[in-house]
């Protein structure tokens, strides 16, 4: 969705973010701002996990070298 910024468009953006987008019996009522904040939080968690695992793989070294007998 593309919002064109015109005079008074700030009210449109705030209305869009504060109006309920998802109404579910189990989740409840979620606004656009809550969905964006939750998505950014989940992205931050996934990125943090990825960076930690990637650094752990960089630090890994084999305990002993395996020699193949022929």
Phi, psi and omega in degrees: 000127181252125177257127178273127182277108177235182178297126180084006182285343178298322178294324179294318180294314180296322178294319179296319182285332184265346180282148181293131178255323181237125174237114185223149181294323184272320183276318184106209181256123180242132177267172179297321180295320178294321179293317179295315180296318179295319179296316178296322178295317179294320177298319177297317178297315180295317180297317179298315179298316180299315181296317180295316180293319179297319178293324177295321178292327178293325183279344184292134173227149179293143180293315176213151181280139180268132177253128179274128178273138180241000000 
